[in-house]
Amino acid sequence: MYEFREGYHTYYVYIITNKYRSTYYVGMTNNLKIRLAQHHQNILVGNKIFASKYNLEFLVYYEKFTWVQLAIAREKELKSWRREKKLDLIRSYNSKFEFLNQRFVKQDEIPPMSGPSDSELAKQ
């Protein structure tokens, strides 16, 4: 039998863009700070994967989850959306499309929520 404890794990669904805010990528990770650094490093070394090919490294939206299944489902949902719907989602939490990477730079700081919580998504 498996026992799941609320808050034991943290997963993020996120959207990154380039400095021109012209292309977007939806991803999921359990450590957003490290993942953002990996996106940046892939650009520096020239890895030709989607995010680095289009210089996508600037965080504009994220949601925090405690259940990996919910995070995976949400990532799939967002990936299936048309561009305009994704932009509306970003605008609803980040109306100025500010880059949010700084929220994940400090070592001992838990970032605030950007999107809806697990419980809000479960109600949908």
C-alpha positions in Angstrom: 0.0 0.0 0.0 1.2 3.5 -0.9 0.7 6.4 1.4 0.8 9.9 -0.1 1.4 12.9 2.1 0.2 16.3 1.1 3.1 18.7 0.6 5.7 16.0 0.6 6.7 16.6 -3.0 6.5 19.7 -5.2 6.0 19.7 -9.0 5.7 22.7 -11.3 4.0 23.2 -14.7 5.6 26.2 -16.3 5.7 28.3 -19.4 8.9 29.9 -20.7 9.5 32.3 -23.5 12.3 34.2 -25.3 13.3 37.8 -24.7 10.9 38.9 -27.5 8.0 36.9 -25.9 7.3 35.4 -29.4 7.5 31.7 -28.8 6.4 29.6 -25.8 7.1 26.3 -24.2 5.1 24.3 -21.6 7.0 22.0 -19.4 6.8 20.1 -16.0 9.5 19.6 -13.4 10.1 18.8 -9.8 12.7 21.6 -9.4 12.0 24.7 -11.3 15.2 26.5 -10.3 17.4 23.7 -11.7 15.2 23.3 -14.8 15.4 27.0 -15.6 19.2 26.8 -15.3 19.2 23.7 -17.7 17.2 25.7 -20.3 19.8 28.5 -20.0 22.7 26.1 -20.2 21.2 24.4 -23.3 21.2 27.7 -25.1 24.8 28.5 -24.1 26.1 25.2 -25.4 23.9 25.2 -28.5 21.9 22.1 -27.9 19.3 22.0 -30.7 16.2 21.1 -28.7 13.0 23.1 -29.1 13.5 25.4 -26.1 17.2 26.2 -26.9 16.6 26.5 -30.6 14.2 29.4 -29.9 16.2 30.8 -26.9 13.3 30.0 -24.5 14.6 30.6 -20.9 12.4 33.3 -19.4 9.7 32.1 -17.0 6.3 33.9 -17.5 3.9 31.4 -15.8 4.0 28.5 -13.4 1.7 26.4 -11.3 2.7 24.4 -8.2 1.5 20.9 -7.4 2.0 18.3 -4.7 0.7 15.4 -6.8 2.7 14.4 -9.9 -0.4 13.0 -11.6 -2.1 16.4 -11.4 1.0 18.1 -12.7 1.3 15.7 -15.7 -2.4 16.1 -16.5 -2.1 19.9 -16.4 1.0 19.9 -18.6 -0.8 17.8 -21.2 -3.9 20.1 -21.0 -1.8 23.3 -21.5 0.1 21.7 -24.3 -3.1 20.9 -26.1 -4.3 24.5 -25.9 -4.1 27.0 -28.8 -1.6 29.8 -28.5 -4.2 32.5 -27.7 -5.7 30.5 -24.8 -2.2 30.1 -23.3 -1.6 33.8 -23.6 -4.8 34.5 -21.9 -3.8 32.2 -19.0 -0.4 34.0 -18.7 -2.1 37.4 -18.8 -4.5 36.3 -16.0 -1.6 35.9 -13.6 1.1 38.0 -15.1 -0.6 40.8 -17.0 2.7 42.5 -17.9 4.4 39.3 -19.1 7.2 40.0 -16.6 10.1 37.4 -16.4 9.6 35.5 -13.2 13.0 33.7 -13.0 14.1 35.8 -10.1 11.6 34.1 -7.9 13.7 30.9 -8.1 17.1 32.4 -7.6 17.2 32.7 -3.8 18.2 29.4 -2.0 15.9 29.3 1.0 12.8 31.0 -0.4 9.6 29.2 -1.3 8.1 31.0 -4.3 4.5 32.2 -4.1 1.8 30.5 -6.3 1.4 31.8 -9.8 -1.5 29.7 -11.0 -4.4 27.8 -9.4 -3.7 25.4 -6.5 -4.1 21.6 -6.7 -7.5 21.8 -5.0 -8.7 24.4 -7.4 -7.7 22.3 -10.4 -9.2 19.1 -8.9 -12.6 20.9 -8.8 -12.5 21.6 -12.6 
